[in-house]
């Protein structure tokens, strides 16, 4: 079986945590500071920053520091890799289901002809 490319593995790992998925979902509505993003979570800031760093290292988000404020923005182009992968999987399974439908229709027609 062919192994997935490293960038895809990195992206899936980055999105494997519910906190990180929530951050990505929130950033889908626009940029936010780290403090704004951390607000809903019951964890210390250093722990939350580890999530931010992992998302940034995976290329899912970009951060920019102005003074003492770090603002995060989503990198939708990076998430497009996941979308492309899912679309390819959907195409494979659609083709398989179409072939199964054709086979079932053929078998049903053969059963009708035999009776």
N, C-alpha and C positions, 0 to 999 in steps of 0.2 A: 504494500500500500504506500502511495506517495505521501511523504510528510508535508505538512503545511509550511509555508514560508515563515521565517522568524517574525516578521512584522505582524502577521496575523495572530500568531501565538501570543505576542506581547499585548496586542489589543484585547484579545479575549481574556487574558490574565488581568489586565487593567480593569475590565468591566465585570470581573467575576465577583467583586465585592459589592454588597448593597449600598454601602456608603458612597463608593466611587460612582456607582450607577446613578444615585440620587444627585450627586454633584453634576454629572454630565447632563442629567435631565434638567436641573435648574439652569445650567448654563445655556441650554437650548432656548431659554427665554431672554438671554442677553448676558452681558458681562456682569461680574460680581466680584467684590473684594473677598479675600480669604475669610475675613471676619464674618461677612454676610453668609458665606457658604457654610461656615462652621456652626453658625447659630443653632440650627435645628438638631445638632448632634450632641449627645451627652458624652463628650470625650475631651481630654486635654488638648490644647492647641498643638503641642508637639506631635501627638498621635494623628491629629487631623492633617497636619502638614505632610506627614508621611504619605497619606492618600493623595494629596495634591502633587507631591513630587513624583509618585508613581504614574499618575495620569499625565504629568508633563513629560516624564521620560518616555512614555509610550507614544507621545505626540498627539494625545487626545485633546489636551488643553495647552494653552500658552499663558504664561504669567508675565506681568510687567510690573516692576516696582517703581513707584514714584514717591520719594521720601520714605515714609514708614509704611505706606499702604501698598499691598500687592494685589493687583487686579487680575482675575482669571477670565479667559475667553475660550470658547470652544473652537476646535479645529475640525470643521465638518469634512474637509477633504480626507483627513485620516480615517474618519468613521466610514467614509465611502468604501474603503477596503473591505470592511465587514459586510456592507450592503452588497458589494459585488460578489463576495463569497456566497452569501445567502441566495442571491439571484441565480448563481451557477448551480447551487444545490437544488433550488426549486426547478430549474430547467431539467436537471437529471431525473428528478422524481416525476415530473410531469410526463417526460418521455416514457418512463417505466409504466406509469399508470395508463397512458395512451395505448401502449403495447398490450397491457393486460386487458383493457377494454376491448381491443380488437380481437384478442384471443377468445375472450368470453363470448363475444358476438358470433365469432366463427363457430365455436362449440355449440352454442345455442341453436344456430341455424342448422348445423349438422344433425342435432337431436331432432329438430322439427322434420327434417328431410327423411330421417330413418323411420318415423312413425307414420 
